């Protein structure tokens, strides 16, 4: 069933927290995989899911930092994963599949934003590679466990998807790099990925969502000069938050946790969410989701490109 891109009246909102979202929800016995689950919104997501009883697997590029960050949180496992390295992605997936466990929730929360031009793997632009291609490969290689669990998969996108669609004539920015264009393309890719995964997986009970967490100060901004954030009105020269629309990390993580767990979303999927509800199509107010990120033909085209680039496609015999 195709889910309309319309609000459902969740009763929650921009200031709802992960505790609000998980009120009355028991995740005991569930297995959740949270990439980036040791920093920023990912860490808040790990805390919230673990408090609700889930066993949370945190794949980490920096194992020692991850172990320190999650210290004291019951029910968390750390394993090695570098989303920029497809061999590392495959290794993590093989180790998990060897455990024989099913997956109930995957939240693709790891990412980078507006970094200097960086090339990874066979020369891929880093934001597209890490934010999208690494997660694409991860989900496809974990597919047997995801399918058995009838999991929900949540791709953490951003309002920055409005910056640009997929630049089909220069996806890897080989003809001039712009850090914000590259970020916008990667965030559009997250939305398209969730839409296509939902279409492919819904017959076996797997549903996928993309989410915009809102604006939050986290380590994601590490590549931004302070002067740029001051000029944008986010903070003052003393690092005090000055933009009243910014959320706390607990509020920022709420939408991805809601998409992963809410009973209101049973038998739904393939949509972009914000402020703990399904978003409306974009309008002049600046919110919502742009049409270039929800176009099913664009989603199918991106899936095919991703399969070609990574050499992985769990649905190759059915597409």
N, C-alpha and C positions, 0 to 999 in steps of 0.2 A: 504494500500500500504506500502510495506517495503521500508524504506529510506536507500539508500546506505551510508555506513560509509566513505564518501569522501567529500572533500572540495567543496563548491559551489561557491567560489569566491565572498564573501560577500562585498568586498571593504573596510572592516574594518580589524583591526589587534590587535596585542598585546598591543599597546599603545592607542588604542581607548578608549574613556571614555563613561560613561553613557549618557552624553549629545550628543556625536557623535551618539550613538546607537539610541537615541530617537528623533533625529532631524526629524521634520515633522510628528511625531506620536502624535496623540491626544487620550488620554485614558479616557477622560471625560465619566462618567457614568459607568466605569469599577470598579469591586471589586477585589482587590488583597489581598491575605493572605501571609504574609512574616514571617516565623518563624525566630527567632533571628534578627528581624528587628529593633532592638535598639542597636546593637553593631557591630563593624567591617564592613564587607561587607554587612551584612544585613541592617545596618543603611544607608549605601550609596544607597542600593537598595530602601529602603523606601523613601528616599529623592527624588530619580530619578523618581520613579513611581508617587509620589504625585505631583511633578512639572509638570508631563505630564497630570495630571488631574484625576488620579485614586484615589478611596477611598481605603486606605491601612489599613488592619486589622493586628495588631502586637500582636500575642499571646506571653506572657512573663512570665517567671518564677519569675522575679524580677520586679513587677509592678512599684514600685517607681522609680527604675533605668530607666525603659523604659519610664515612663512619663517625666522624666528629659531629657533623650536623644532626644526625639522627640519634645520637647517643641519648639513651633514656626513653626512646619511643619503643614501646613493646610491639613485637610482631613485624619487624622490618628486616629484610634481607638486602644486602648489598652484593652486586655482581659487577663485573667489568663490561663497559660498553663505550665505544667511541663512535658516534653517529657519522663522523666524517670518514670512517674506515669500514668498508663493506665486509672485510674479513672479520673485523671485530663484531659487527652486527651479526654475522652468521655464527660466530663462536658463541655469543650470548644466547642466540635462539637455539642452537644445538644443545647447549647445556640445560636450558630450561626444558626443552622437549624431552630430554633424557630423564628428567625427574618424573615424567608421567602425569603431571598435574594439568588441570584445565585452568583456563583464564576466564574470569568473570568481568573484569574491567581493565581497559588499557587507556591511559591518559598520556598523550604525547605532549608533554609540557616543556621539554628541553628546547632551547633555541638561542639564537644570537640575533642582535639587532644593530643595524647601521654601522657595521664594522668597516675598517679600511679594506680595500680590495685584497682578498685572500683566495688562494686556489687550493683545493684539496683533491685527493684521489687522482683521477686522470686529467686534472685541470679544471674541475668544476668550480663554479662560483660558490663560495662557502655558505652563504645564507640559503640559497636554493638547495645545496647539498645537505646541509645539516638540518635545517628546519623542515625540509620536505623529503628529499630522496632517502636519507637515512631512516626516517620514520616509515616511508613507503616500504623499504626493504625489510625493516623490522616486523611490521605487521604481516607482510606476506610470508616471512619465514616462520613466524609464530602461528600461522593460520591454523594448523591442526588443533592446537590447544585453544585458540580463540573460538573456533567453530564448535568444538566439543562443549565449551562453556556457554555458548550462546551469548558471547560477551557484548558489552557496550564499548565502543571505541570512540574516544574524544580527541579531536585534533584542536590544539590551542592555536587559534588564529589571532586576528587583531583588526581593529578598525582601520589599520593601515592597508588592509586589502583594497581599500578605495583608491589608493595611489595609482595602481596599474593592474591590468590583467596580465596573463602570461604573454611574455614578449617572444612570440613564436619565431621571429626572425633572428633573435639573438638572446636565447634563454640564458646562456652562460656569460653574458656581458663581455663578449670578446672584442666588441667595437666601442669601447667607452664605458667606464664604470660609474654608476651613481649609487651611493650606499642606500639612499632611501627608496629609489626605484627597485633596487635589488631586494630590500626588505619587503616592500609592497608586493612584489611578485611572489616571494616565498609565502607570504600570508594568504594571498589569493590561492596559491597551490594547496595550502592546508584546507581551505574551504572546499575546493574542487575534489580533493582526495577523499574527504569524508562523504561527500555526495555520491561519488562513484563506488566507494567501499560499501555504503549502505545499499545501493542498488544491487551490487553483486552478492552481498552477504545476507540479505534479509530473509531469503528462503530457508536458511539454516538457523535463523533466529539471531543473527548478528546485526546490530544496528549501530550506526555511526553518526556522530554530531561534530560540528565545528563550533567554536565559541570565541567570543571577544570578551576578555576578562575585564576590560575597562582600563583606565590609566592608573598605574601604581608605581611608586618608586621602589625598584628592586635592583639586584645586580645586573639585570638586563640592560640597564643604561650605562654599563661600564665603558662603552666605547664613545659616549657622548661627552664632549668638553663641557665643563661646568658653565662656561659663558653661554653656550648654546641653550642649556636648560634655563638659565636666568632670562635670556632673551625671549624664550618661549613662554615665560611666566609661570614655569613649574615651581621654581624655588627662588629664594632670594640669595644675595651674596654670602649669607651666613648658613646656607644649606637648609633653611626652613622652608617647608612646603607652603606655597602661596596659591596654588590652584585649588579651589574648593571642590572641583569635580573629581579630584583624585581619590581613589579608594585606599583603604588599609589592605595589607596582604590578605587578611582573613576575608575581607569583602571581595577582593580580586579573585581569590581562589574559589569563591562560592559557585560561580556559574559552571566551571568545569566539573566540580563535585556534583552539582545539581544534574547536569547532563548525564553524568555517569551513574546516578543512583535514583533519580526521582521516579516514583511509581506513576506520576502524571505522564511520563514519556513512554510507558509500556506500549509496544506495537507502533512506535513512532520512530522517525530517524531521517537522516539525510538533510537536516536543516541546520542553519546557523543560529546560534543563541547568544543573547546578551542580557545582562541584568537579571539572571535567573528566570528567563522565559525565552521562548522562541522569538526571534527578532522579526520585525516587519521588513519588507523590501525598502531599500533606501529612499529617502525623500530629501527635500531641501533642508531638513533640520540637522542633517549630518550623521544621524544614527542609521541603524539597519544594515542590510547587506546589499551590495551592488550586484546587478544582473550578470556581470562578467564572471562572478565567482559562483554562481548557481546554475549556469548554463550546462545542461547535461551533455551536450556535444563537446564543450570545452573540457568537461570532466573526463569523458571517454578518451579524448585526445591526449590529455595529460597522463592518464593511466598508461596508455600505450607508449608514450615517450619515456615514462619512468621505468616501465618494464624493459624497454630497449636499453636504457642507460645502465640499469642495475643488473640486468640479466635474471631478474626474479619476477615471477608472476604466478601466484597460487591459483589463479583462475584461467591459466593459459589454455586448458582444454575445453573451457565453457564460454570463452569470449570470442 
